[in-house]
Amino acid sequence: MNNTINITFDNSINFNGYFVNGLIYSYDNEITIKINPDSKENILFILIHELTHLLDLKFLKELFIVYITNFKSLWKYLILNNKIILTNEVKY
């Protein structure tokens, strides 16, 4: 099983014609989270909110339970820096 979470930044994301702070897609066990870098919301808040949409996926539950090293590093980075370099794509 591929446990990939892609995080990208896109200031044009929308849902049903409305601009949104974030969106999450799941396809073939690969997750993509898009975050609007122009949002007034905290990036960490948006990321956590989008992840909660996937709690019913078996592999995401396992990811939280196992707390793999890369995921832990991402959370640590977000919490310590309270930001992400918006020009880069983060892939875990």
N, CA, C and O atoms as CSV, one atom per row, in Angstrom:
chain,resi,resn,atom,element,x,y,z
A,1,MET,N,N,0.842,-1.183,0.000
A,1,MET,CA,C,0.000,0.000,0.000
A,1,MET,C,C,0.884,1.242,0.000
A,1,MET,O,O,1.842,1.341,0.767
A,2,ASN,N,N,0.554,2.164,-0.853
A,2,ASN,CA,C,1.301,3.408,-0.953
A,2,ASN,C,C,0.713,4.416,0.025
A,2,ASN,O,O,-0.437,4.828,-0.130
A,3,ASN,N,N,1.473,4.809,1.010
A,3,ASN,CA,C,0.999,5.774,2.008
A,3,ASN,C,C,1.587,7.148,1.715
A,3,ASN,O,O,2.398,7.658,2.489
A,4,THR,N,N,1.192,7.732,0.628
A,4,THR,CA,C,1.729,9.017,0.200
A,4,THR,C,C,0.741,10.128,0.504
A,4,THR,O,O,-0.446,10.030,0.192
A,5,ILE,N,N,1.252,11.187,1.117
A,5,ILE,CA,C,0.466,12.395,1.307
A,5,ILE,C,C,1.217,13.532,0.620
A,5,ILE,O,O,2.334,13.874,1.010
A,6,ASN,N,N,0.605,14.107,-0.392
A,6,ASN,CA,C,1.188,15.247,-1.103
A,6,ASN,C,C,0.534,16.519,-0.585
A,6,ASN,O,O,-0.689,16.593,-0.471
A,7,ILE,N,N,1.337,17.506,-0.276
A,7,ILE,CA,C,0.811,18.798,0.148
A,7,ILE,C,C,1.288,19.834,-0.861
A,7,ILE,O,O,2.487,20.029,-1.059
A,8,THR,N,N,0.325,20.493,-1.493
A,8,THR,CA,C,0.667,21.510,-2.480
A,8,THR,C,C,-0.051,22.810,-2.132
A,8,THR,O,O,-1.012,22.819,-1.363
A,9,PHE,N,N,0.421,23.879,-2.700
A,9,PHE,CA,C,-0.156,25.194,-2.453
A,9,PHE,C,C,-0.719,25.736,-3.755
A,9,PHE,O,O,-0.050,25.737,-4.789
A,10,ASP,N,N,-1.965,26.196,-3.683
A,10,ASP,CA,C,-2.670,26.637,-4.876
A,10,ASP,C,C,-3.657,27.731,-4.460
A,10,ASP,O,O,-4.598,27.467,-3.711
A,11,ASN,N,N,-3.446,28.939,-4.938
A,11,ASN,CA,C,-4.337,30.032,-4.534
A,11,ASN,C,C,-5.589,30.136,-5.396
A,11,ASN,O,O,-6.359,31.089,-5.269
A,12,SER,N,N,-5.791,29.153,-6.276
A,12,SER,CA,C,-7.000,29.175,-7.098
A,12,SER,C,C,-7.934,27.999,-6.803
A,12,SER,O,O,-8.876,27.761,-7.559
A,13,ILE,N,N,-7.688,27.262,-5.716
A,13,ILE,CA,C,-8.542,26.110,-5.433
A,13,ILE,C,C,-9.947,26.562,-5.072
A,13,ILE,O,O,-10.144,27.553,-4.369
A,14,ASN,N,N,-10.919,25.806,-5.576
A,14,ASN,CA,C,-12.307,26.124,-5.265
A,14,ASN,C,C,-13.114,24.849,-5.181
A,14,ASN,O,O,-12.723,23.810,-5.713
A,15,PHE,N,N,-14.235,24.941,-4.512
A,15,PHE,CA,C,-15.161,23.826,-4.366
A,15,PHE,C,C,-16.535,24.325,-4.756
A,15,PHE,O,O,-17.078,25.233,-4.127
A,16,ASN,N,N,-17.096,23.729,-5.797
A,16,ASN,CA,C,-18.398,24.151,-6.326
A,16,ASN,C,C,-18.436,25.647,-6.658
A,16,ASN,O,O,-19.447,26.317,-6.447
A,17,GLY,N,N,-17.326,26.151,-7.177
A,17,GLY,CA,C,-17.273,27.545,-7.591
A,17,GLY,C,C,-16.892,28.536,-6.509
A,17,GLY,O,O,-16.776,29.729,-6.786
A,18,TYR,N,N,-16.693,28.072,-5.280
A,18,TYR,CA,C,-16.309,28.945,-4.173
A,18,TYR,C,C,-14.837,28.724,-3.825
A,18,TYR,O,O,-14.390,27.588,-3.672
A,19,PHE,N,N,-14.093,29.817,-3.704
A,19,PHE,CA,C,-12.698,29.693,-3.273
A,19,PHE,C,C,-12.680,29.199,-1.832
A,19,PHE,O,O,-13.464,29.650,-0.997
A,20,VAL,N,N,-11.777,28.269,-1.556
A,20,VAL,CA,C,-11.707,27.647,-0.234
A,20,VAL,C,C,-10.282,27.711,0.297
A,20,VAL,O,O,-9.336,27.961,-0.449
A,21,ASN,N,N,-10.146,27.478,1.614
A,21,ASN,CA,C,-8.828,27.484,2.253
A,21,ASN,C,C,-8.032,26.231,1.945
A,21,ASN,O,O,-6.804,26.270,1.877
A,22,GLY,N,N,-8.733,25.112,1.757
A,22,GLY,CA,C,-8.051,23.856,1.487
A,22,GLY,C,C,-8.995,22.822,0.921
A,22,GLY,O,O,-10.211,22.900,1.100
A,23,LEU,N,N,-8.421,21.856,0.239
A,23,LEU,CA,C,-9.170,20.715,-0.302
A,23,LEU,C,C,-8.310,19.478,-0.164
A,23,LEU,O,O,-7.082,19.558,-0.134
A,24,ILE,N,N,-8.961,18.342,-0.082
A,24,ILE,CA,C,-8.233,17.082,0.022
A,24,ILE,C,C,-8.810,16.092,-0.975
A,24,ILE,O,O,-10.025,15.995,-1.144
A,25,TYR,N,N,-7.921,15.360,-1.630
A,25,TYR,CA,C,-8.309,14.352,-2.600
A,25,TYR,C,C,-7.665,13.036,-2.197
A,25,TYR,O,O,-6.540,13.017,-1.698
A,26,SER,N,N,-8.369,11.952,-2.410
A,26,SER,CA,C,-7.814,10.627,-2.158
A,26,SER,C,C,-8.065,9.776,-3.388
A,26,SER,O,O,-9.202,9.618,-3.832
A,27,TYR,N,N,-6.984,9.228,-3.933
A,27,TYR,CA,C,-7.105,8.391,-5.115
A,27,TYR,C,C,-6.030,7.312,-5.062
A,27,TYR,O,O,-4.843,7.613,-4.939
A,28,ASP,N,N,-6.453,6.057,-5.156
A,28,ASP,CA,C,-5.526,4.910,-5.121
A,28,ASP,C,C,-4.560,4.988,-3.943
A,28,ASP,O,O,-3.354,4.805,-4.111
A,29,ASN,N,N,-5.092,5.258,-2.753
A,29,ASN,CA,C,-4.311,5.342,-1.518
A,29,ASN,C,C,-3.259,6.442,-1.533
A,29,ASN,O,O,-2.338,6.432,-0.716
A,30,GLU,N,N,-3.385,7.374,-2.441
A,30,GLU,CA,C,-2.508,8.548,-2.440
A,30,GLU,C,C,-3.377,9.756,-2.132
A,30,GLU,O,O,-4.417,9.966,-2.756
A,31,ILE,N,N,-2.942,10.535,-1.173
A,31,ILE,CA,C,-3.703,11.693,-0.721
A,31,ILE,C,C,-3.006,12.959,-1.192
A,31,ILE,O,O,-1.784,13.080,-1.106
A,32,THR,N,N,-3.797,13.897,-1.690
A,32,THR,CA,C,-3.277,15.213,-2.026
A,32,THR,C,C,-4.059,16.246,-1.239
A,32,THR,O,O,-5.288,16.284,-1.291
A,33,ILE,N,N,-3.344,17.078,-0.517
A,33,ILE,CA,C,-3.951,18.186,0.213
A,33,ILE,C,C,-3.490,19.466,-0.475
A,33,ILE,O,O,-2.294,19.720,-0.622
A,34,LYS,N,N,-4.471,20.265,-0.890
A,34,LYS,CA,C,-4.150,21.569,-1.475
A,34,LYS,C,C,-4.510,22.631,-0.457
A,34,LYS,O,O,-5.606,22.627,0.104
A,35,ILE,N,N,-3.580,23.537,-0.226
A,35,ILE,CA,C,-3.777,24.626,0.730
A,35,ILE,C,C,-3.651,25.945,-0.018
A,35,ILE,O,O,-2.733,26.137,-0.816
A,36,ASN,N,N,-4.584,26.848,0.250
A,36,ASN,CA,C,-4.553,28.164,-0.365
A,36,ASN,C,C,-3.571,29.039,0.420
A,36,ASN,O,O,-3.848,29.385,1.568
A,37,PRO,N,N,-2.433,29.402,-0.173
A,37,PRO,CA,C,-1.439,30.210,0.544
A,37,PRO,C,C,-1.926,31.627,0.841
A,37,PRO,O,O,-1.338,32.323,1.669
A,38,ASP,N,N,-2.994,32.059,0.172
A,38,ASP,CA,C,-3.549,33.391,0.411
A,38,ASP,C,C,-4.592,33.398,1.524
A,38,ASP,O,O,-5.152,34.447,1.842
A,39,SER,N,N,-4.853,32.240,2.115
A,39,SER,CA,C,-5.861,32.146,3.164
A,39,SER,C,C,-5.439,32.946,4.390
A,39,SER,O,O,-4.252,33.074,4.690
A,40,LYS,N,N,-6.420,33.470,5.080
A,40,LYS,CA,C,-6.143,34.185,6.326
A,40,LYS,C,C,-6.072,33.222,7.507
A,40,LYS,O,O,-5.682,33.610,8.608
A,41,GLU,N,N,-6.454,31.948,7.273
A,41,GLU,CA,C,-6.371,30.921,8.311
A,41,GLU,C,C,-4.937,30.436,8.454
A,41,GLU,O,O,-4.151,30.510,7.510
A,42,ASN,N,N,-4.606,29.947,9.627
A,42,ASN,CA,C,-3.304,29.361,9.913
A,42,ASN,C,C,-3.134,28.086,9.084
A,42,ASN,O,O,-4.051,27.268,9.016
A,43,ILE,N,N,-1.987,27.913,8.465
A,43,ILE,CA,C,-1.731,26.756,7.613
A,43,ILE,C,C,-1.862,25.451,8.393
A,43,ILE,O,O,-2.405,24.478,7.870
A,44,LEU,N,N,-1.383,25.412,9.614
A,44,LEU,CA,C,-1.509,24.215,10.431
A,44,LEU,C,C,-2.974,23.876,10.679
A,44,LEU,O,O,-3.352,22.705,10.623
A,45,PHE,N,N,-3.795,24.868,10.947
A,45,PHE,CA,C,-5.223,24.653,11.155
A,45,PHE,C,C,-5.869,24.064,9.899
A,45,PHE,O,O,-6.659,23.125,9.987
A,46,ILE,N,N,-5.535,24.613,8.739
A,46,ILE,CA,C,-6.093,24.115,7.481
A,46,ILE,C,C,-5.672,22.666,7.258
A,46,ILE,O,O,-6.497,21.830,6.890
A,47,LEU,N,N,-4.396,22.367,7.478
A,47,LEU,CA,C,-3.890,21.007,7.284
A,47,LEU,C,C,-4.616,20.021,8.194
A,47,LEU,O,O,-5.051,18.965,7.734
A,48,ILE,N,N,-4.751,20.346,9.468
A,48,ILE,CA,C,-5.447,19.466,10.405
A,48,ILE,C,C,-6.898,19.297,9.983
A,48,ILE,O,O,-7.427,18.186,10.009
A,49,HIS,N,N,-7.543,20.383,9.597
A,49,HIS,CA,C,-8.939,20.307,9.165
A,49,HIS,C,C,-9.102,19.363,7.973
A,49,HIS,O,O,-10.006,18.528,7.955
A,50,GLU,N,N,-8.235,19.499,6.993
A,50,GLU,CA,C,-8.335,18.640,5.809
A,50,GLU,C,C,-8.065,17.181,6.157
A,50,GLU,O,O,-8.722,16.293,5.614
A,51,LEU,N,N,-7.124,16.915,7.039
A,51,LEU,CA,C,-6.835,15.532,7.438
A,51,LEU,C,C,-8.014,14.888,8.156
A,51,LEU,O,O,-8.213,13.679,8.045
A,52,THR,N,N,-8.796,15.669,8.885
A,52,THR,CA,C,-9.936,15.086,9.596
A,52,THR,C,C,-10.976,14.532,8.627
A,52,THR,O,O,-11.766,13.667,9.004
A,53,HIS,N,N,-10.989,15.012,7.395
A,53,HIS,CA,C,-11.920,14.478,6.403
A,53,HIS,C,C,-11.598,13.038,6.027
A,53,HIS,O,O,-12.444,12.336,5.473
A,54,LEU,N,N,-10.383,12.595,6.324
A,54,LEU,CA,C,-9.950,11.262,5.903
A,54,LEU,C,C,-9.857,10.251,7.036
A,54,LEU,O,O,-9.320,9.161,6.839
A,55,LEU,N,N,-10.359,10.579,8.197
A,55,LEU,CA,C,-10.196,9.672,9.327
A,55,LEU,C,C,-10.862,8.314,9.137
A,55,LEU,O,O,-10.557,7.370,9.866
A,56,ASP,N,N,-11.752,8.205,8.185
A,56,ASP,CA,C,-12.386,6.917,7.958
A,56,ASP,C,C,-11.541,5.986,7.087
A,56,ASP,O,O,-11.878,4.810,6.950
A,57,LEU,N,N,-10.469,6.477,6.504
A,57,LEU,CA,C,-9.606,5.624,5.704
A,57,LEU,C,C,-8.713,4.781,6.615
A,57,LEU,O,O,-8.059,5.302,7.518
A,58,LYS,N,N,-8.696,3.486,6.364
A,58,LYS,CA,C,-7.952,2.564,7.212
A,58,LYS,C,C,-6.462,2.939,7.304
A,58,LYS,O,O,-5.898,2.968,8.398
A,59,PHE,N,N,-5.836,3.223,6.168
A,59,PHE,CA,C,-4.399,3.484,6.228
A,59,PHE,C,C,-4.084,4.790,6.946
A,59,PHE,O,O,-3.017,4.914,7.547
A,60,LEU,N,N,-4.998,5.782,6.897
A,60,LEU,CA,C,-4.730,7.019,7.633
A,60,LEU,C,C,-4.827,6.779,9.135
A,60,LEU,O,O,-4.047,7.339,9.905
A,61,LYS,N,N,-5.789,5.942,9.559
A,61,LYS,CA,C,-5.867,5.583,10.978
A,61,LYS,C,C,-4.563,4.936,11.419
A,61,LYS,O,O,-4.025,5.258,12.479
A,62,GLU,N,N,-4.057,4.017,10.593
A,62,GLU,CA,C,-2.781,3.363,10.915
A,62,GLU,C,C,-1.643,4.365,10.956
A,62,GLU,O,O,-0.746,4.252,11.791
A,63,LEU,N,N,-1.672,5.344,10.065
A,63,LEU,CA,C,-0.635,6.374,10.030
A,63,LEU,C,C,-0.603,7.151,11.339
A,63,LEU,O,O,0.469,7.424,11.879
A,64,PHE,N,N,-1.792,7.508,11.852
A,64,PHE,CA,C,-1.850,8.210,13.126
A,64,PHE,C,C,-1.395,7.317,14.272
A,64,PHE,O,O,-0.691,7.771,15.175
A,65,ILE,N,N,-1.795,6.048,14.239
A,65,ILE,CA,C,-1.440,5.129,15.323
A,65,ILE,C,C,0.059,4.855,15.333
A,65,ILE,O,O,0.698,4.907,16.384
A,66,VAL,N,N,0.615,4.564,14.165
A,66,VAL,CA,C,2.043,4.247,14.063
A,66,VAL,C,C,2.894,5.500,14.257
A,66,VAL,O,O,4.007,5.421,14.777
A,67,TYR,N,N,2.376,6.655,13.841
A,67,TYR,CA,C,3.076,7.942,13.974
A,67,TYR,C,C,4.448,7.866,13.323
A,67,TYR,O,O,5.474,8.118,13.956
A,68,ILE,N,N,4.441,7.512,12.048
A,68,ILE,CA,C,5.704,7.305,11.332
A,68,ILE,C,C,6.593,8.523,11.401
A,68,ILE,O,O,6.116,9.641,11.598
A,69,THR,N,N,7.885,8.309,11.238
A,69,THR,CA,C,8.908,9.342,11.414
A,69,THR,C,C,8.679,10.559,10.522
A,69,THR,O,O,8.778,11.689,10.999
A,70,ASN,N,N,8.377,10.359,9.252
A,70,ASN,CA,C,8.195,11.493,8.353
A,70,ASN,C,C,7.000,12.340,8.750
A,70,ASN,O,O,7.049,13.568,8.688
A,71,PHE,N,N,5.930,11.680,9.157
A,71,PHE,CA,C,4.735,12.406,9.561
A,71,PHE,C,C,5.015,13.207,10.832
A,71,PHE,O,O,4.592,14.356,10.961
A,72,LYS,N,N,5.730,12.588,11.760
A,72,LYS,CA,C,6.102,13.274,13.003
A,72,LYS,C,C,6.976,14.488,12.691
A,72,LYS,O,O,6.811,15.548,13.295
A,73,SER,N,N,7.890,14.332,11.765
A,73,SER,CA,C,8.770,15.444,11.382
A,73,SER,C,C,7.975,16.586,10.767
A,73,SER,O,O,8.259,17.755,11.029
A,74,LEU,N,N,6.976,16.252,9.948
A,74,LEU,CA,C,6.146,17.292,9.341
A,74,LEU,C,C,5.404,18.078,10.409
A,74,LEU,O,O,5.401,19.309,10.382
A,75,TRP,N,N,4.770,17.378,11.354
A,75,TRP,CA,C,4.051,18.063,12.427
A,75,TRP,C,C,5.005,18.934,13.239
A,75,TRP,O,O,4.682,20.075,13.568
A,76,LYS,N,N,6.179,18.394,13.559
A,76,LYS,CA,C,7.154,19.150,14.349
A,76,LYS,C,C,7.555,20.425,13.602
A,76,LYS,O,O,7.635,21.501,14.194
A,77,TYR,N,N,7.803,20.293,12.313
A,77,TYR,CA,C,8.172,21.456,11.509
A,77,TYR,C,C,7.058,22.495,11.522
A,77,TYR,O,O,7.311,23.683,11.721
A,78,LEU,N,N,5.820,22.041,11.309
A,78,LEU,CA,C,4.692,22.969,11.273
A,78,LEU,C,C,4.493,23.668,12.610
A,78,LEU,O,O,4.250,24.873,12.661
A,79,ILE,N,N,4.596,22.905,13.684
A,79,ILE,CA,C,4.361,23.478,15.004
A,79,ILE,C,C,5.479,24.450,15.385
A,79,ILE,O,O,5.208,25.534,15.903
A,80,LEU,N,N,6.723,24.072,15.134
A,80,LEU,CA,C,7.849,24.920,15.527
A,80,LEU,C,C,7.941,26.184,14.680
A,80,LEU,O,O,8.269,27.255,15.190
A,81,ASN,N,N,7.656,26.058,13.406
A,81,ASN,CA,C,7.821,27.194,12.507
A,81,ASN,C,C,6.522,27.911,12.183
A,81,ASN,O,O,6.524,29.052,11.721
A,82,ASN,N,N,5.405,27.220,12.433
A,82,ASN,CA,C,4.080,27.787,12.178
A,82,ASN,C,C,3.952,28.313,10.752
A,82,ASN,O,O,3.203,29.252,10.481
A,83,LYS,N,N,4.696,27.690,9.856
A,83,LYS,CA,C,4.632,28.090,8.455
A,83,LYS,C,C,5.270,27.006,7.596
A,83,LYS,O,O,5.970,26.129,8.102
A,84,ILE,N,N,5.029,27.075,6.336
A,84,ILE,CA,C,5.680,26.214,5.356
A,84,ILE,C,C,6.209,27.128,4.265
A,84,ILE,O,O,5.581,28.132,3.931
A,85,ILE,N,N,7.345,26.788,3.719
A,85,ILE,CA,C,7.851,27.574,2.599
A,85,ILE,C,C,6.877,27.365,1.447
A,85,ILE,O,O,6.799,26.273,0.884
A,86,LEU,N,N,6.147,28.396,1.103
A,86,LEU,CA,C,5.002,28.272,0.214
A,86,LEU,C,C,5.364,27.979,-1.238
A,86,LEU,O,O,4.493,27.629,-2.034
A,87,THR,N,N,6.613,28.114,-1.580
A,87,THR,CA,C,6.983,27.874,-2.967
A,87,THR,C,C,7.351,26.420,-3.211
A,87,THR,O,O,7.560,26.029,-4.359
A,88,ASN,N,N,7.436,25.606,-2.161
A,88,ASN,CA,C,7.845,24.215,-2.317
A,88,ASN,C,C,6.684,23.264,-2.110
A,88,ASN,O,O,5.723,23.574,-1.406
A,89,GLU,N,N,6.785,22.105,-2.730
A,89,GLU,CA,C,5.828,21.040,-2.501
A,89,GLU,C,C,6.411,20.130,-1.432
A,89,GLU,O,O,7.587,19.772,-1.496
A,90,VAL,N,N,5.612,19.757,-0.463
A,90,VAL,CA,C,6.045,18.858,0.601
A,90,VAL,C,C,5.443,17.504,0.297
A,90,VAL,O,O,4.241,17.411,0.046
A,91,LYS,N,N,6.246,16.447,0.311
A,91,LYS,CA,C,5.731,15.117,0.010
A,91,LYS,C,C,6.189,14.148,1.077
A,91,LYS,O,O,7.385,13.986,1.319
A,92,TYR,N,N,5.222,13.502,1.713
A,92,TYR,CA,C,5.497,12.495,2.736
A,92,TYR,C,C,4.733,11.252,2.432
A,92,TYR,O,O,4.823,10.275,3.175
